Amino acid sequence: MSDVLSESSQNLAIPSSLVRMKVLGVDVHSGSVSSMLESMEHLAQHSSSAYVNFVNVHMVMEARRDPKFAEVVNGADLNCPDGLPIAKSIGWFYAVRQRQVAGPDTLPLLLHLAQRTGKKVFVLGSTPEVLRSFELRAIDQFGPDILCGTFSPPFRELSPEEDDALVERINAANADMIFVALGCPKQEKWMAAHKGRVKGCMFGLGYAIPVYAGRASRAPRWMIERGLEWLFRLSSDPRRLFVRYAKTNSAFLISVFRELSKRKNRRNRL
C-alpha cells in the first residue's frame, strides 16, 4: 500500500487538498489548517456519525504496540497532526511542510464553528469540576445555547446498560459535536466503538478540555513552537508523566531515525 493516499476518492467529507500520510504506520492527514477545519465543519454538519483524532507521539507509539489500536486510529474520518514531532515527521518522510493542528488550539475554533452554524456540543469525560468550569467559560464566550450536555463517567468501565443509557442521552440531546476527553487510548477506542451509534461527529480532545476550562496550563508559545510542550507538561506532573515520556519519546525518535535510514537505503539502491 502506498504511504500517501488521496482522500478525494475515500471520503467526500475530506477536502481533496488533504492526503493521508503514513507516520510509522499511522495515517495522518497532511494539508493546510484551513482545509482541516473545513473538513471538521463538513463532518459536524453532514455526517450522521464520525470521529476525529488529534495524533501525537503517545498515540503513534500505542498504535505500533497494539495492531488493534492502530486500526482504531487509522479508521478515523480525520487524523490531525496534533504534536509538533508528528508534523515534523511528515516533513522528514515526505519533504512536505506541515503545520501542527493541536487540540487546545482547535477546540475554541470548534466552539466558534458551533456558534456560527447553530450546532450543539456535548462534552464527555474529565471531572465534574472541570466540566463545570468548561461550561461556564463556553457559555460566557459563546452563549447559553452552545452546550447541550456534559457527562463525567466513572473511572471504571461502563456496563452495557450504562453505555446504552449514555448513547441515548447524547442522541436525545441532539448533539452535533461530541468533545471526548477520556485520555489516550481510551477515548479513541470509545469513539471507534460508538461510530454508527452516536449521531454526531466525535472529537478526541483529551487534554484540551481542562486547558480550555482553565484547570490545566499549557506551555508558553515559544516552547510549543520548538516542540517542547511535552517538557512543560512533564515539569507540571513529573510523577505521572516521567516514565511515559522517557520511554515513549525516545522510542519514537529511534523509530523515526530507523525509518529514515530505511528510506535512504532504498533510494540508494535505485
TORZALUM-380523 format. One record per residue (C-alpha): residue in one letter; y negated, z negated, x negated. Coordinates in pm, whole numbers, plus 50000, padded with zeros to 5 digits. Layout:
! TORZALUM-380523
AYZX
...
END
This chain:
! TORZALUM-380523
M500005000050000
S496515008249877
D494324979649761
V491404994149959
L491905001650329
S489335017550556
E488734997150871
S487485025451089
S490995035151199
Q492304999551225
N489744980251428
L486964996151629
A485024963351618
I484604966751242
P481834990051120
S483165019250915
S480965007450627
L483264977350583
V486544980450395
R489344955950325
M489914949849956
K492774930149808
V491834899249609
L495064885249466
G496984896849772
V494404885650030
D492444910750237
V488704905150203
H486114927050368
S483514942950146
G480184956450262
S476664945950348
V475904912450506
S474254930550797
S477454950550861
M479494918550870
L477064902451112
E477214934051323
S480994930751333
M480774894051434
E478384903051714
H480724930351837
L483704906851831
A481764880052018
Q480584904352284
H483564927152335
S486754910752209
S488964891852451
S490434872352160
A489804874751784
Y489284853651474
V487104854551164
N487844838050829
F485444828250555
V487614833150248
N487204810049949
V489254802249638
H491254774849812
M492304798850089
V493354826049845
M495484802349640
E497084787349954
A497944822850060
R499524830149721
R501614798749750
D502664804350112
P503524840150227
K503364829550593
F499834817050545
A498974849750371
E500004867350693
V497694844150887
V494724851950663
N495394889350649
G495834890351026
A492184881051088
D489854906051251
L487274899350978
N487594882050639
C484204873850487
P483834866450111
D482694830550152
G483004818249795
L480974834149517
P484124837349300
I485654858449579
A482584880849597
K482554883949218
S486264892449214
I485594922649433
G483174934349165
W485624927248884
F488514945249055
Y486704974349220
A483314977349047
V481614970549382
R478634947649406
Q479394923149685
R477184895549822
Q478584862049925
V478834856350302
A479104818550319
G479954798950631
P477004774750605
D474604804250575
T476244823250860
L476544795351116
P472804793651205
L472804831651236
L475714829451480
L473814803851688
H470794826851689
L473084855351796
A474454834152080
Q470934825652198
R469794861952179
T472804875852365
G473354847352611
K476744837852464
K478244803052484
V479524783152184
F482364757852183
V482864736051874
L486364723751789
G487054699051509
S485344673151291
T484484638151414
P482724627551735
E479754616151526
V479434649951352
L479784668451682
R477084647251842
S474694654351554
F475614691251568
E474934692151942
L471544675251909
R470354699151640
A471714730451810
I470064721252142
D466794712951966
Q466754746551786
F468334769752041
G468014753152380
P470304733752616
D472444763752714
I473694772152363
L476804749652378
C479444749352648
G481604721652500
T482884702752196
F486174685652113
S487204663151826
P491024664051811
P493154635451677
F494414638051319
R497974641951441
E499324674651573
L498734680251942
S501684680352177
P502374713152360
E500904697952677
E497764686552493
D497404720552331
D497704738152666
A495044714952806
L492724722852514
V493134760352561
E492454756352932
R489354735652853
I487934761852616
N488654790652852
A487324771853156
A484054766552966
N483764804552933
A483314801452558
D482444834152387
M482324819552034
I484534790951918
F483504773551596
V486664758351443
A486364730451186
L489874717651116
G489934724150740
C491904749650543
P494694759550603
K494924741750941
Q492004759551106
E493184794251003
K496694786851131
W495264773551456
M493164804651514
A496064828151442
A498364808651672
H495784809451952
K494774845751928
G495584860152268
R495404825752429
V491804815852362
K489494840652534
G486754843952275
C486064850151909
M487084821251685
F485214814251359
G486824792651089
L483654774950976
G485064742150842
Y482554725250612
A479664744650767
I479844722551079
P478964689050911
V476434707050689
Y474574720550992
A474894686651162
G473204670150865
R476274648850794
A477114666750467
S474904680250192
R475024715050047
A474374723449684
P470894734449574
R470384772049595
W470384776149215
M473894761149198
I475134782849485
E473794814349318
R475604805448993
G478924798149159
L478634760649106
E478764748749465
W482264735549400
L480844712949127
F478284698649367
R480964691349626
L483194676149359
S480414652549249
S479894642549614
D483584634449676
P485414632649340
R488344611449458
R489404636149726
L488494668949557
F489194664449184
V492884673149185
R492384701849429
Y489584717949232
A491184711548893
K494394728648998
T493074754749237
N490074767849043
S491924770048712
A494904787148878
F492554811949046
L490834821248719
I494164825348540
S495424847648822
V492244868748813
F492494873848436
R496154883648468
E495364908648742
L492514923648538
S494854927048240
K497464944748456
R494864968948587
K493594975948235
N497124982448109
R497795006448398
R494615025848318
N495565027647950
R498955042448038
L497415070748238
END
